[in-house]
Amino acid sequence: MATTAAVLAFVQAGLTTITTLLMWVGLFGSGGDFEALPLILTIAQTIGIVLLIMGGVQVLGGKSRNLLIAGAALELAICVTWLLQFAMAESEGIDLLEDLKAGGIAIAIGFAVMPALIIFMSVSRQTSEYLRSRRR
């Protein structure tokens, strides 16, 4: 369980890195007119990447699961924020915009699956036993 949680964290960090790099490029391509929410989400995603990688390394080393859980929880919060952004987007009845909105919601839900699994696996009895055995 601990190894699987760490591997999922690395995969989630990789996927999040792709979207975060695109967001950083978009922010710097905007000519310096940063809007607050995209900037906050981009910074939060960057922090989430770091926490997931560091947390995965710590769990594999048998040290702690705290950073891994924090990173996964942050990723879930980011997913909820994106989900709400897509859900509240105005489509004015235009089919293409409705489809894009539904696609965005589906992607946000998809990005939330691994962090939820990471948290579930990180707090499992097997992971607790693994971490306890490595501390001796």
ABEGO torsion letter per residue (X at the ends): XAAAAAAAAAAAAAAAAAAAAAAAAAAAAAGGBBBAAAAAAAAAAAAAAAAAAAAAAAAAAGABAAAAAAAAAAAAAAAAAAAAAAAABBAGGBAAAAAAAAAAAAAAAAAAAAAAAAAAAAABAAAAAAAAAAAX
